[in-house]
Amino acid sequence: MITVHRNYFMHDQNHNKAHFQVNPVGHLDIDIIGRNKFYHCELENVFFESQGERTKVTGREPGKRTWHVMLSTRDAAELTHLIEDAHEQFEVLMKDL
């Protein structure tokens, strides 16, 4: 089980760069580089909403705080696959135990 790291440019006015970490034990961490913003949530609390050429990624943190970031549709699709792969890796690990 390996944490997967990706850097994406946000699809917003400033086109900030964001560092995403998908952890196979069920966590997503996002660090908005240069803006001192950090988001964390469980993978089951990540939602995607397509809006044409961009996709709104929303997460719900413990305590019900929500956040969202805008990504290109292509980057959001890759993130979706990374999350699906993390779920599969976790299931395999649990079966092996």
ROPA-319214 format. One line per field, with one value per residue: x, y, z of N, C-alpha, C, O in turn; residue in three letters. Coordinates in Angstrom, 2 decimals. Atoms other than C-alpha are relative to their C-alpha. Example, Ala and Ser with C-alpha at 12.3 -4.5 7.8 and 13.67 -1.06 7.14 Angstrom:
REM ROPA-319214
n.x: [0.89	-0.82]
n.y: [-1.19	-1.19]
n.z: [0.00	-0.06]
ca.x: [12.30	13.67]
ca.y: [-4.50	-1.06]
ca.z: [7.80	7.14]
c.x: [0.90	-0.77]
c.y: [1.20	1.09]
c.z: [0.00	0.73]
o.x: [1.94	-0.26]
o.y: [1.18	2.20]
o.z: [0.66	0.90]
resn: [Ala	Ser]
//
This chain:
REM ROPA-319214
n.x: [0.84	-0.83	0.70	-0.23	-0.11	0.19	0.13	0.94	0.32	1.42	0.72	0.63	-0.53	-1.44	-0.66	-0.93	-0.43	0.41	-0.62	0.98	-0.50	1.05	-0.53	0.82	0.79	1.28	-0.06	-0.45	-0.57	-0.26	-0.75	0.02	-1.36	-0.11	1.19	0.16	1.26	-0.18	1.28	-0.13	1.27	0.01	0.33	1.45	0.63	-0.43	1.05	-0.38	1.12	-0.48	0.52	-0.58	-1.43	-0.60	0.74	-0.04	-0.31	0.44	-0.30	0.59	-0.94	0.63	0.61	0.91	-0.51	-0.17	-0.89	0.02	-1.03	0.37	-1.05	0.40	0.71	-0.99	-0.66	0.99	0.17	-1.16	0.17	1.04	-0.62	-0.92	0.82	0.51	-1.12	-0.28	1.04	-0.30	-1.18	0.40	0.79	-0.93	-0.73	0.90	0.23	-1.24	-0.19]
n.y: [-1.17	-1.19	-1.26	-0.55	-1.46	-0.67	-1.46	-0.48	-1.43	-0.20	-0.64	-1.18	-1.26	-0.11	1.22	0.47	1.38	0.75	1.32	0.97	1.28	1.00	1.02	1.21	0.32	-0.69	-1.44	-0.92	-1.24	-0.98	-1.18	-1.05	-0.54	-1.45	-0.65	0.42	0.71	1.44	0.70	1.42	0.70	1.40	0.18	0.17	-1.32	-0.80	0.00	-0.66	-0.58	-0.50	-1.30	-0.26	0.30	0.10	0.83	-0.44	1.07	-0.42	0.92	-0.31	0.33	0.30	-1.20	-0.48	-1.12	0.39	-0.81	0.43	-0.49	0.21	0.61	0.30	1.27	1.07	0.22	0.57	1.40	0.73	0.08	1.01	1.32	0.22	0.33	1.35	0.92	0.05	0.84	1.39	0.42	0.18	1.23	1.12	0.10	0.53	1.41	0.71	0.09]
n.z: [0.00	0.16	0.18	1.32	-0.01	1.28	0.01	1.00	-0.01	-0.26	1.09	-0.60	0.51	-0.22	0.48	-1.02	0.06	-1.19	-0.18	-0.48	-0.48	-0.17	-0.89	0.14	-1.19	0.09	-0.24	1.03	-0.51	1.05	-0.44	1.01	-0.08	-0.02	-0.58	-1.40	-0.19	-0.04	-0.18	-0.31	-0.24	0.37	1.42	0.17	-0.10	1.14	1.02	1.24	0.74	1.29	0.41	1.32	0.12	-1.33	-0.94	-1.40	-0.93	-1.32	-1.09	-1.30	-1.06	-1.28	-0.55	1.05	0.80	1.40	0.83	1.39	0.92	1.40	0.81	1.37	0.05	0.16	-1.29	-0.91	0.40	-0.53	-1.45	-0.22	0.18	-1.12	-1.17	0.23	-0.20	-1.43	-0.59	0.37	-0.75	-1.39	-0.06	0.14	-1.26	-1.02	0.29	-0.29	-1.45]
ca.x: [0.00	1.56	0.32	-0.06	1.01	-0.15	0.17	-2.69	-3.34	-6.63	-9.17	-9.86	-8.99	-5.45	-4.66	-3.00	-1.06	-2.36	-0.61	-2.95	-2.16	-4.41	-3.73	-4.91	-6.11	-8.87	-7.69	-7.28	-5.00	-4.79	-2.23	-2.91	0.65	1.41	-1.96	-1.51	-4.61	-4.76	-7.75	-8.21	-11.08	-11.89	-12.17	-15.81	-16.52	-15.17	-17.71	-17.31	-19.62	-18.93	-19.33	-18.36	-14.57	-14.01	-15.09	-15.92	-14.31	-16.00	-14.90	-16.52	-14.09	-14.77	-17.05	-19.05	-16.82	-16.92	-14.46	-14.24	-11.61	-12.04	-9.99	-9.94	-12.20	-9.17	-7.40	-10.60	-11.01	-7.47	-8.18	-11.35	-9.33	-6.69	-9.41	-10.96	-7.54	-6.98	-10.32	-9.35	-5.91	-7.49	-10.00	-7.20	-5.24	-8.24	-8.86	-5.20	-5.33]
ca.y: [0.00	3.20	6.74	8.29	11.92	14.18	17.90	19.56	23.14	24.28	25.44	28.77	32.44	32.12	28.66	27.72	24.50	21.87	18.78	15.79	12.69	9.65	7.29	3.68	3.50	5.89	9.49	12.38	15.30	18.45	21.21	24.41	25.50	29.11	29.76	28.12	25.98	22.31	19.98	16.47	14.01	10.35	9.03	8.11	11.81	13.02	13.98	15.04	17.34	17.88	21.46	21.33	21.57	21.58	19.46	20.56	18.27	18.54	16.97	16.78	16.86	15.46	17.90	18.43	21.22	21.11	22.41	22.35	22.78	23.09	20.84	20.26	17.39	15.33	15.83	15.06	11.85	10.80	11.60	9.50	6.54	7.01	6.93	3.81	2.12	3.03	1.43	-1.74	-1.89	-1.52	-4.30	-6.63	-5.86	-6.60	-9.92	-10.89	-10.24]
ca.z: [0.00	-1.18	-0.78	-4.22	-4.72	-7.53	-8.27	-10.12	-11.15	-9.75	-12.27	-10.54	-11.06	-9.69	-11.10	-7.83	-7.66	-5.26	-3.92	-3.48	-1.43	-1.75	1.13	0.66	4.27	3.25	3.45	1.03	1.88	-0.22	0.25	-1.72	-2.42	-1.55	0.09	3.50	3.00	3.85	3.51	4.83	4.68	4.34	0.80	1.35	1.95	-1.41	-4.09	-7.72	-9.68	-13.38	-14.60	-18.26	-18.68	-14.94	-12.01	-8.49	-5.92	-2.53	0.72	4.13	7.04	10.49	12.28	9.05	7.68	3.88	1.32	-2.44	-5.13	-8.88	-11.16	-14.87	-15.85	-16.88	-13.53	-11.62	-13.64	-12.70	-9.04	-9.23	-10.51	-7.80	-5.14	-6.69	-6.77	-3.11	-2.18	-4.06	-2.41	1.02	0.30	-0.82	2.33	4.55	2.78	3.21	6.94]
c.x: [0.88	-0.89	0.38	-0.03	-0.20	-0.05	-0.91	-0.09	-1.50	-0.60	-0.80	0.66	1.52	0.80	1.08	0.33	-0.40	0.66	-1.03	0.72	-1.19	0.62	-0.91	-0.77	-1.25	0.01	0.48	0.49	0.31	0.69	-0.01	1.30	-0.03	-1.19	-0.24	-1.35	0.27	-1.36	0.27	-1.41	0.19	-0.46	-1.50	-0.76	0.47	-1.05	0.44	-1.26	0.54	-0.70	0.66	1.46	0.70	-0.91	0.21	0.22	-0.34	0.34	-0.67	0.95	-0.76	-0.52	-0.90	0.47	0.20	0.94	-0.20	1.15	-0.49	1.22	-0.49	-0.68	0.97	0.70	-0.96	-0.25	1.16	-0.13	-1.06	0.58	0.97	-0.76	-0.57	1.09	0.33	-1.02	0.30	1.21	-0.35	-0.81	0.88	0.77	-0.87	-0.27	1.23	0.25	-0.91]
c.y: [1.24	1.22	0.58	1.53	0.52	1.51	0.38	1.51	0.12	0.81	1.17	1.26	0.07	-1.17	-0.46	-1.47	-0.67	-1.37	-0.92	-1.26	-0.92	-1.15	-1.22	-0.39	0.86	1.48	0.75	1.26	0.90	1.20	0.99	0.76	1.52	0.73	-0.39	-0.65	-1.49	-0.63	-1.48	-0.58	-1.48	-0.13	-0.15	1.32	0.96	-0.16	0.82	0.49	0.64	1.32	0.40	-0.42	-0.09	-0.82	0.54	-1.23	0.53	-1.08	0.47	-0.51	-0.43	1.29	0.68	1.24	-0.48	0.98	-0.44	0.65	-0.31	-0.55	-0.10	-1.37	-1.17	-0.32	-0.64	-1.47	-0.85	-0.17	-1.04	-1.40	-0.30	-0.39	-1.41	-1.04	-0.14	-0.87	-1.47	-0.53	-0.29	-1.28	-1.23	-0.21	-0.63	-1.49	-0.83	-0.16	-1.07]
c.z: [0.00	-0.15	-1.35	0.09	-1.42	0.23	-1.15	0.09	0.19	-1.14	0.56	-0.56	0.07	-0.55	0.97	-0.22	1.31	-0.01	0.64	0.45	0.23	0.78	-0.05	1.26	0.09	0.23	-1.23	0.68	-1.18	0.61	-1.16	0.14	-0.09	0.61	1.44	0.27	-0.11	0.28	0.21	0.14	-0.34	-1.45	-0.24	0.07	-1.08	-1.10	-1.20	-0.71	-1.28	-0.34	-1.32	-0.05	1.34	0.90	1.41	0.87	1.39	1.01	1.28	1.07	1.25	0.63	-1.00	-0.75	-1.43	-0.70	-1.44	-0.76	-1.42	-0.74	-1.44	0.02	-0.11	1.32	1.00	-0.33	0.51	1.51	0.36	-0.09	1.14	1.27	-0.13	0.22	1.49	0.72	-0.27	0.78	1.46	0.16	-0.10	1.30	1.08	-0.22	0.36	1.50	0.53]
o.x: [1.68	-1.87	1.57	-0.94	0.34	-0.53	-0.70	0.07	-2.29	0.05	-2.02	1.46	2.17	2.03	2.20	-0.46	-0.27	0.74	-1.52	1.65	-2.08	1.51	-2.12	-1.69	-1.99	-1.01	1.29	-0.21	0.85	0.21	0.56	1.48	-0.64	-1.20	-1.22	-1.94	0.99	-2.07	1.22	-2.29	1.19	-1.25	-2.02	-1.95	0.44	-1.44	1.15	-2.26	1.24	-1.91	1.38	1.78	1.90	-2.08	1.34	-0.58	0.21	0.19	-0.84	1.19	-1.95	0.15	-1.41	-0.31	0.79	1.06	-0.76	1.60	-1.22	2.31	-1.69	-0.42	0.74	0.87	-0.56	-0.46	0.95	0.14	-0.90	0.29	1.04	-0.32	-0.59	0.85	0.64	-0.66	0.19	1.18	0.12	-0.61	0.67	0.93	-0.40	-0.38	1.11	0.94	-0.92]
o.y: [1.46	1.20	0.65	2.10	-0.03	1.97	-0.03	2.09	-0.52	1.66	1.20	1.17	0.58	-1.10	-0.80	-2.23	-0.08	-2.03	-0.65	-1.72	-0.63	-1.85	-1.09	-1.20	0.77	2.04	0.25	1.85	0.45	1.77	0.73	1.54	2.09	1.96	0.06	-0.45	-1.95	-0.23	-2.05	0.05	-1.88	0.68	0.26	1.37	2.18	-1.28	1.81	-0.22	1.65	1.46	1.39	-1.60	-0.34	-1.03	0.83	-2.16	1.53	-2.27	1.66	-1.71	-0.16	2.33	1.77	1.83	-1.54	2.14	-1.51	1.75	-1.27	0.00	-0.03	-2.19	-2.22	-1.49	-1.51	-2.29	-1.96	-1.26	-1.78	-2.25	-1.44	-1.25	-2.16	-2.07	-1.24	-1.64	-2.31	-1.66	-1.26	-2.02	-2.21	-1.34	-1.50	-2.24	-1.97	-1.08	-1.32]
o.z: [0.92	-0.89	-1.69	0.68	-2.38	1.26	-2.29	1.17	-0.50	-1.73	0.49	-1.49	-0.84	-0.63	0.56	-0.77	2.38	-1.04	1.73	-0.22	1.03	0.28	0.16	1.17	1.07	0.65	-2.01	1.50	-2.20	1.60	-2.22	1.08	-0.99	0.66	2.04	1.33	-0.99	1.20	-0.33	0.72	-0.92	-1.93	-1.28	-0.25	-0.90	-1.43	-1.06	-0.80	-1.23	-0.18	-1.40	0.13	1.40	0.60	1.82	0.85	1.84	0.75	1.51	1.19	1.38	0.56	-0.74	-1.49	-1.65	-0.31	-1.70	-0.44	-1.64	-0.65	-1.71	0.91	0.48	1.67	1.77	0.57	0.99	2.03	1.33	0.74	1.60	2.02	0.84	0.84	1.95	1.61	0.62	1.26	2.04	1.13	0.63	1.75	1.82	0.75	0.82	1.93	1.74]
resn: [Met	Ile	Thr	Val	His	Arg	Asn	Tyr	Phe	Met	His	Asp	Gln	Asn	His	Asn	Lys	Ala	His	Phe	Gln	Val	Asn	Pro	Val	Gly	His	Leu	Asp	Ile	Asp	Ile	Ile	Gly	Arg	Asn	Lys	Phe	Tyr	His	Cys	Glu	Leu	Glu	Asn	Val	Phe	Phe	Glu	Ser	Gln	Gly	Glu	Arg	Thr	Lys	Val	Thr	Gly	Arg	Glu	Pro	Gly	Lys	Arg	Thr	Trp	His	Val	Met	Leu	Ser	Thr	Arg	Asp	Ala	Ala	Glu	Leu	Thr	His	Leu	Ile	Glu	Asp	Ala	His	Glu	Gln	Phe	Glu	Val	Leu	Met	Lys	Asp	Leu]
//
